[in-house]
Amino acid sequence: MELNEFISNPTIIVNGGIVGTWKRTFKAGKVNIALNQFKSLNNEKIRVIKEAATAYGKFIGMPVSLVTVNNGV
């Protein structure tokens, strides 16, 4: 991962550790969130990220599509 990507994209922090970055785009009445994981995440961490994405969608009033572009492997 390049330093400029880390600086320019919002970070994903779970249990006090940085586990990746995310980027949003808007298309066809929904927000697409692309995850760039730095490492493979267990089911609990994925669940927490999905909950946060759903809350973000509610906050902006749009449905969310969550996509992993790099699973850290």
Phi, psi and omega per residue, in radians:
M1 nan 2.419 -3.138
E2 -1.500 2.584 -3.113
L3 -1.041 -0.687 -3.097
N4 -1.146 -0.534 3.074
E5 -1.187 -0.725 3.127
F6 -1.099 -0.706 -3.105
I7 -1.302 -0.670 -3.016
S8 -1.495 -0.325 -3.134
N9 -1.876 2.511 3.105
P10 -1.059 2.560 -3.106
T11 -1.623 2.701 3.023
I12 -1.839 2.087 3.134
I13 -2.076 2.168 3.114
V14 -2.216 2.219 -3.135
N15 0.920 0.680 3.071
G16 1.441 0.008 -3.141
G17 -2.045 2.496 3.097
I18 -1.365 2.114 -3.095
V19 -1.998 -0.089 3.120
G20 2.925 -2.963 3.068
T21 -2.240 2.906 3.088
W22 -2.479 2.751 3.140
K23 -2.465 2.408 3.140
R24 -1.925 2.581 2.988
T25 -2.428 2.653 3.131
F26 -1.908 2.316 3.134
K27 -2.751 2.323 3.031
A28 0.886 0.814 3.053
G29 1.319 0.281 3.089
K30 -2.469 2.886 3.073
V31 -1.867 2.231 3.076
N32 -1.711 2.239 3.100
I33 -2.016 2.077 3.132
A34 -1.772 2.161 3.134
L35 -1.693 2.361 3.016
N36 -2.056 1.658 -3.099
Q37 -1.392 2.436 3.081
F38 -1.438 -0.414 3.136
K39 -2.635 2.878 3.096
S40 -1.144 2.392 -3.093
L41 -1.958 2.545 3.098
N42 -1.348 2.973 -3.066
N43 -1.043 -0.635 -3.136
E44 -1.125 -0.771 3.129
K45 -1.170 -0.666 3.092
I46 -1.118 -0.712 3.113
R47 -1.061 -0.753 3.133
V48 -1.096 -0.740 3.131
I49 -1.129 -0.744 3.114
K50 -1.090 -0.711 3.102
E51 -1.089 -0.739 3.130
A52 -1.137 -0.704 3.119
A53 -1.126 -0.723 3.103
T54 -1.106 -0.742 3.104
A55 -1.105 -0.682 3.107
Y56 -1.098 -0.768 3.107
G57 -1.044 -0.727 3.087
K58 -1.116 -0.692 -3.138
F59 -1.065 -0.735 -3.119
I60 -1.625 -0.049 3.070
G61 1.316 0.581 -3.125
M62 -2.418 2.593 3.014
P63 -1.193 2.729 -3.060
V64 -2.037 2.410 2.956
S65 -2.018 2.081 -3.084
L66 -1.844 2.179 -3.088
V67 -2.278 2.365 3.047
T68 -1.654 2.085 3.131
V69 -1.657 -0.309 3.077
N70 -2.656 2.073 -3.092
N71 -1.612 0.242 3.036
G72 1.361 0.114 -3.125
V73 -1.699 nan nan
